[in-house]
Amino acid sequence: MCKSKSYVGCNVRLSKQAFQQIMRRENRREEPRENCFLVTATSRNMRTLICYGADQRITVALSDVVLI
């Protein structure tokens, strides 16, 4: 089984650098965001995880997440 598939259904946090980059890209400085996401799917070809937060969907590299 691919390592990334073992993350599906798990809660993860992004690395500090990855989280700040996403917040900058979305221009969400006015309100604090929680760094907690649920992994819902994987993309084997690109080795990325598709994650959902409270009100956002993100795609991140496997190396940018930490299991919690």
C-alpha positions in Angstrom: 0.0 0.0 0.0 1.2 3.5 -0.8 2.3 5.5 2.2 0.0 8.4 1.2 -3.1 6.2 1.3 -2.5 5.5 4.9 -3.2 9.2 5.6 -6.8 9.1 4.2 -9.3 9.7 7.1 -6.6 11.1 9.4 -6.3 14.5 10.9 -3.1 16.3 10.0 -1.4 19.6 10.5 0.6 21.4 7.9 4.2 22.4 8.5 4.5 26.0 9.6 6.0 27.1 6.3 3.3 25.4 4.2 0.5 26.8 6.4 1.8 30.3 6.1 2.2 30.0 2.4 -1.4 28.9 2.0 -2.7 31.7 4.2 -0.8 34.3 2.2 -2.1 32.9 -1.0 -5.7 33.2 0.2 -5.2 36.7 1.8 -6.7 35.6 5.1 -4.8 37.7 7.6 -7.8 39.4 9.1 -9.1 36.3 10.9 -7.1 33.5 12.5 -7.3 30.0 10.9 -6.7 26.7 12.6 -4.0 24.5 11.2 -6.0 21.2 11.3 -7.2 19.3 8.3 -8.9 16.0 7.4 -7.3 14.0 4.6 -10.0 12.8 2.2 -8.1 11.6 -0.8 -4.7 11.1 -2.4 -3.3 11.8 -5.8 -0.8 9.1 -6.6 0.6 10.7 -9.7 1.5 13.9 -8.0 2.1 12.5 -4.5 -0.3 15.0 -3.0 -3.0 14.9 -0.4 -6.4 16.5 -0.7 -7.4 17.9 2.6 -10.4 19.8 4.0 -10.4 22.4 6.8 -13.4 24.2 8.3 -14.2 26.1 5.2 -11.4 25.4 2.7 -10.1 22.6 0.5 -6.3 22.4 -0.1 -3.9 20.2 -2.0 -0.6 19.7 -0.3 2.5 17.5 -0.7 2.9 14.6 1.6 6.1 16.1 3.0 4.1 19.2 4.2 1.9 17.3 6.7 2.3 15.8 10.2 -0.2 13.3 11.6 -1.9 14.4 14.8 
